[in-house]
Amino acid sequence: MRYLLIVSIMLMGLSAGEKKDFVRVDNKKIAVDGYDVVAYFVQKKPAKGQKKFLVEWNGAKWLFKTKENLQLFKKTPQKYAPQFGGFCAWAVGNGYTAKIDPLAWKVVDKKLYLNYNKDIQKKWQKDMRNLIKKGHENWPTLAKKHHEEKSHKK
């Protein structure tokens, strides 16, 4: 029993100390321009979410097309949330951030990547593996910069 209590306290400390990733949101704090991130994986296409299927996670409001997609996201949000906080994968791979078009998307190695538009997505796909690698190298610095800018605006 004592062991369980110690493990529980340790796990609570880990989750309390977890650093939130920065998520790109609109002026209503809605992520991915209101698109259902689970739909990219399950329905294999973009789908606009509905306000009746909403959850708040990581400082953003996430909308879903169906109750089932909402439930899947609630179980494992990290599995479905887009990489690089929902910013353009091309831009992050090149060291900056840009908004996205939810219709310019690709799932790679079970991760969702979004791009500024379909023309940029074509460029990104030509050097996708390298830009994903660079994006993961660049993202911590870019996320920190956005987090600091957001903190100064409060």
C-alpha positions in Angstrom: 0.0 0.0 0.0 2.8 2.4 0.9 4.5 1.6 -2.5 1.3 2.6 -4.3 1.0 5.8 -2.5 4.7 6.8 -3.3 4.2 5.9 -7.0 0.9 7.9 -7.1 2.6 11.0 -5.6 5.5 10.6 -8.1 3.1 10.4 -11.1 1.1 13.4 -9.9 4.3 15.4 -9.7 5.3 14.4 -13.2 1.9 15.4 -14.7 1.9 18.6 -12.7 5.4 19.5 -14.0 4.7 18.6 -17.6 5.4 21.6 -19.9 2.5 22.4 -22.2 3.3 22.5 -25.9 2.3 25.8 -27.6 -0.8 25.4 -29.9 -1.8 27.7 -32.7 -5.3 28.9 -32.1 -7.7 31.5 -33.5 -9.1 34.5 -31.6 -11.6 32.1 -29.9 -8.8 29.8 -28.8 -9.9 27.1 -31.3 -7.2 24.8 -32.6 -6.7 23.7 -36.3 -9.3 26.3 -37.5 -12.1 24.2 -36.0 -11.2 21.0 -37.9 -11.5 17.5 -36.3 -7.9 16.2 -35.9 -9.1 12.6 -35.3 -10.9 12.7 -38.7 -7.5 12.8 -40.5 -6.7 9.4 -39.0 -10.1 7.7 -38.8 -12.0 9.0 -41.8 -8.7 9.7 -43.6 -9.9 13.2 -44.7 -10.4 16.7 -43.1 -13.7 17.3 -41.4 -15.0 20.5 -39.8 -15.7 19.9 -36.1 -18.9 20.9 -34.2 -19.1 23.0 -31.1 -21.3 20.4 -29.4 -18.3 18.0 -29.5 -15.6 20.3 -27.9 -12.9 19.6 -25.4 -10.2 21.9 -23.9 -6.7 20.5 -24.0 -3.3 22.1 -23.8 -4.7 25.6 -23.7 -6.9 25.2 -26.8 -10.4 24.3 -27.7 -10.6 21.2 -30.0 -13.7 20.5 -32.1 -14.9 17.2 -33.4 -17.3 16.0 -36.1 -18.6 13.0 -34.0 -18.8 12.0 -30.3 -16.7 9.0 -31.2 -13.8 11.2 -32.4 -14.1 13.3 -29.3 -13.8 10.2 -27.1 -10.8 9.0 -29.0 -9.0 12.3 -28.6 -9.8 12.5 -24.9 -8.2 9.1 -24.4 -4.9 10.0 -26.2 -4.8 13.6 -27.4 -1.0 13.4 -28.2 -1.8 10.7 -30.7 -4.0 13.0 -32.7 -2.8 16.5 -32.1 -0.9 17.9 -35.1 2.9 18.2 -34.9 4.5 21.6 -34.2 1.5 22.9 -32.4 -0.6 23.0 -35.5 1.7 25.4 -37.4 2.9 24.9 -40.9 5.3 22.0 -41.1 7.2 23.6 -44.0 7.7 26.8 -42.1 8.8 25.1 -38.9 11.2 22.9 -40.9 12.7 26.2 -42.2 12.9 27.9 -38.8 9.8 30.0 -38.6 6.0 29.6 -38.0 3.1 30.2 -40.3 -0.7 29.5 -40.2 -2.1 26.5 -42.0 -4.8 25.4 -44.4 -6.5 22.4 -42.8 -7.0 20.9 -46.3 -3.2 20.8 -46.8 -2.4 17.8 -44.6 -0.5 14.5 -44.4 -0.2 11.7 -41.8 3.4 10.5 -41.7 4.5 7.8 -39.3 1.2 8.1 -37.4 1.7 11.9 -36.9 -0.4 14.7 -38.4 1.4 17.5 -40.3 -0.3 20.5 -41.7 0.9 23.1 -44.2 0.2 26.7 -45.2 -1.5 25.6 -48.5 -1.4 22.9 -51.1 1.5 24.5 -53.0 3.6 24.7 -49.9 2.6 21.1 -49.1 4.0 19.9 -52.5 7.3 21.6 -51.7 7.3 20.1 -48.2 6.6 16.6 -49.6 9.7 16.8 -51.9 12.0 17.0 -48.8 9.5 15.8 -46.2 11.8 13.5 -44.1 14.5 16.2 -43.8 12.0 19.0 -43.0 10.3 16.8 -40.4 13.7 16.2 -38.7 14.6 19.9 -38.9 11.1 20.8 -37.7 11.6 18.7 -34.6 14.9 20.4 -34.0 13.5 23.9 -34.5 10.2 23.4 -32.7 11.3 23.7 -29.0 12.9 27.2 -29.7 9.9 28.3 -31.8 7.4 27.1 -29.2 9.3 28.9 -26.4 9.3 32.1 -28.5 5.6 31.9 -29.0 4.9 31.1 -25.4 7.0 34.1 -24.3 5.2 36.4 -26.7 1.8 35.2 -25.5 2.9 35.7 -21.9 3.9 39.3 -22.6 0.5 40.1 -24.2 -1.4 39.2 -21.0 
